[in-house]
Amino acid sequence: MDTLNVELGTRSYPILIGAGLLGVADSFAALRAGHLLIVSNTTVAPLYMRPLRTALGSRRVLEVILPDGEEHKTLANAARVLDVLIANRFARDCAVLALGGGVVGDLAGFVAACYQRGVAFVQVPTTLLAQVDSSVGGKTAVNHPGGKNLIGAFHQPHLVVSDTATLTTLPARELRAGLAEVIKYGLICDPELFAWLEGNMPALLARDPAALAHVIRRSCQIKSAIVARDEREEGERALLNLGHTFGHAAESATAYREWLHGEAVGAGLVMAAAMSRECGLLDPAQAERVRRLVELTGLPTRVQSVAPPVLLEHMRIDKKVLEGRLRLVLLKAIGAAFVTSEYPGDALTRTLAQHAGAVA
């Protein structure tokens, strides 16, 4: 077991990383609640619910199994989970456990933030994307037809248990989607990680355990440090949105049915690099390195099914719009990202024209 800590004073919590942790009672020794609600989905629950319940021992445990997919991360499904908590008279000393990927983790965390003004929450991520990114940092939310993650709260987990053995059952498409977030970490602040990914992507795609353990640990190190310095995204944490404004727009414009989140982020990273090049900030050779690595990962590099004006419309209702100006995370170099709302409008127009809509 490898342990990292997210340092947030009295709300600090550990991230446990290792193979087989999900079925081991010691992994949950820090969890004091006696009444637990596990939220999972129809794909993950048949695989991992039984070992998790065994690890939790004699505590009172109930389950809510949701449909699988981003389109189900809704207020209606959050209400369904809240109904179970209320109907079974769960008190404030209960805990909500999220067993699944980013959708389950976001929704279960949002429920935990809302129920009785906040109850304990545990992340048990079973996808690479959740293990490297969404399970850490306390962002919880559900989607709205008007935009992704528009309804949510900051609510830190009490514990994160990342069982790397769950990645053996992860579909290849989901594995590739998770790697988009790892590429993001290299781009925002770790050029050595980015270069390592360029040389080791085949090993990651082949699910080499050592390679996967390396990127999970390094991603969690980077995110934990940033969250500790800027928990509520008032400054530095906004860098973690690199590629996400473009990606979230692609997801919402297609009603959350066409793209996995990581796929949309992959295309968004290419677009952010291209936009940085169009602004004269990023060397064209470095922008091409970004495109090549995303392509090598097997992720899309453009948003072919959405016309540029439609993509821009969805970008403009993003959470990162302040005082009417759309903030973007751009690159000065690989490993050097920054947030700005000052950029030439025609650079964004050219970027969208090159990377959205059907190829002429």
Secondary structure, 3 states (H helix, E strand, C coil): CEEEEECCHHHCEEEEEECCHHHCHHHHCCCCCCEEEEEEECCCHHHHHHHHHHHHCCCEEEEEEECCCHHHCCHHHHHHHHHHHHHCCCCCCCEEEEEECHHHHHHHHHHHHHHHHCCEEEEEECCHHHHHHHCCCCEEEEEECCEEEEEEEECCCCEEEEEHHHHHHCCHHHHHHHHHHHHHHHHHHCHHHHHHHHHHHHHHHCCCHHHHHHHHHHHHHHHHHHHHHCCCCCCHHHHHHCCHHHHHHHHHHCCCCCCCHHHHHHHHHHHHHHHHHHCCCCCHHHHHHHHHHHHHCCCCCCECCCCHHHHHHHHCCCCCEECCEECEEEEEECCEEEEECCCCHHHHHHHHHHHECCCC
